[in-house]
Amino acid sequence: QSGDPLHSLFCLGGFEIAALTGAYLACAQEGIVALVDG
């Protein structure tokens, strides 16, 4: 599965990072602004 970017993200970043990335992508699809401050 080396060609699957989401699998690579999950392996390297863990579940939390993969979930946040999914949330950001969903916001982008819907045209919703997501502000990240950390």
Secondary structure, 3 states (H helix, E strand, C coil): CCCCHHHHHHHHHHHHHHHHHHHHHHHHHHCCCCCCCC
